[in-house]
Amino acid sequence: MTVTEASSAVQQPGVAGHLRTVTVKVRRYDPEVDPEANWQSFEVPVEKGDRLLDALHQIKWYQDGSLTFRRSCAHGVCGSDAMRINGVNRLACKVLVKDLGDEILVEPIKGLAVLKDLVVDMEPFFEAFRAVKPFLITSGREPTRERLQSTKDRARFDDTTKCIMCAACTTSCPVFWTDDAYFGPQAIVAAHRFIFDSRDDGARERLEILNDKEGVWRCRTTFNCTDACPRGIEVTKAIQEVKRALIFRRR
Amino acid sequence: MTAVVTGDLPVIEAPRSRRSGGGNGTNFEMYAWIFMRMSGLLLVFLVLGHLFIMLLLDGGVQRINFGFVAGRWASPFWRTWDLAQLWLAQLHGTNGLRVIINDYAERDGTRFWLKMLLYTSSFLVLLLGTLVIFTFDPDITG
């Protein structure tokens, strides 16, 4: 980011007054240049309140335009910029650089094929999402007005409605790393959102899908997903609730 | 207004095809999961009890010899205890390793052969152990 020199009178020693320099090491990969991925370091001036995404923008806009990453809303809502930051999955737009130390490692999320730099092929992830039928399934006559629901019934699955499908949970799951046939935490969260919805009639169907050998029983309760979720969804808890629903056949 | 579609329609692919074999409508994985928890709980008592009797109680490990085992196994209670311990521990361990193989073996071939090795060795241990518990003869001279 260019710095206006207007306030130079009060500048403190350093890069440019209030700026601080951090080293951002990015796992670069471009199959057209090098079949191997390798680390590249950037010295990035950052402001106190900068997020990691700002540092990445600084690199892309002023240092190396070839750096490739996804981001859309840049405010933690769209879920495009999940990446592995200092070894843990976070949204680049939600972590502050000041919390990451002087050397920051940035890698693509793990377990999905890397296309370029920090961009991965999300298709297996979305495939698992589609497989749990993430839409309202109803039977019987269409009501003439809205499908009403009590506050209590709504609260039952409130946590899992918060998912933004950033894939931070699924790509932090050690089971998913070695076997992408496993549905992964996100798909189970998506299923949970409908299984426990009082307006939905597809619970049996979805539970049967998750009873599969690649389903909830592969979960090892490592809590990586809960730790990774930028929305604070208790992912592991949701998975356990689906297991319980399967064992006792009720929701 | 209807949109005019030129060229090929976008193809919406079928939801992910499930991996072949296993899990086809059975509850095997669920029962395996429940078994791990139940056997684990039981084994805590069985194994800790076993260790306490064998290693600590009056004289501890020093007193164990053929006669001691023969004396214990004269009682159906201890035979049942040991049989339960053998089967639960063996199946618990086998299922645990099966799950680890599923998690970490990357190729189907590796997965298959590791499991075959596991099941064969597990079967042999179960067979031998069960045979000894049921056919134990306290007459050492025979």
Interface residues (C-beta under 8 A of the other chain):
Chain A: E127 A128 R130 A131 K133 P174 V175 T178 D179 A181 E208 N211 D212 K213 E214 G215 W217 R218 R220 K243 L246 I247
Chain B: P15 R16 R18 R19 G22 G23 G25 N27 F28 E29 M30 A32 W33 I34 N102 D103 Y104 E106
